[in-house]
Amino acid sequence: MYNEGMNLCPSCHLQVRSTDYFCYNCGANLKPKPFSISIWRQLLLYIGSIVLVPFGIIWGIRYLRQPDTAAKIVGTITIIITIISTTLVTIYTINLLNDVQKQVNEGIEKQLQNVGY
């Protein structure tokens, strides 16, 4: 039996009043604030995805879960930037480690040659 002016909670599926902001049973937010897709927010997300690499995935997933198509696009771009940043950081880290290892090995070889081995 469904009463007029009542809605169902998306989490626990109990009836709640249409004026309620939270479910009285489970505490679910019934009227969540939509995610901002302003140009400044997008810039912050994209820069954050480059600088704080792992968080870009989390932020992107949050935007992908929104019903708005524009928010989904922002989430997709955020995840793509994060993947590219992660790949570049990984490549540069591997190259740096290889260079350091090469220099250490050359230093050891020079010391061994000076000692007479």
KAQUI-V648125 format. One line per field, one symbol per residue. phi: phi as a letter, one per 40 degrees, with the letter a starting at -180 (. if undefined). Layout:
phi = ???
This chain:
phi = .bccgbbbcccbgccbcccccbcccbgcccbcccccbccccccccccccccbdccdccccccccccccccccccccccccccccccccccccccccccccccccccccccccccchc
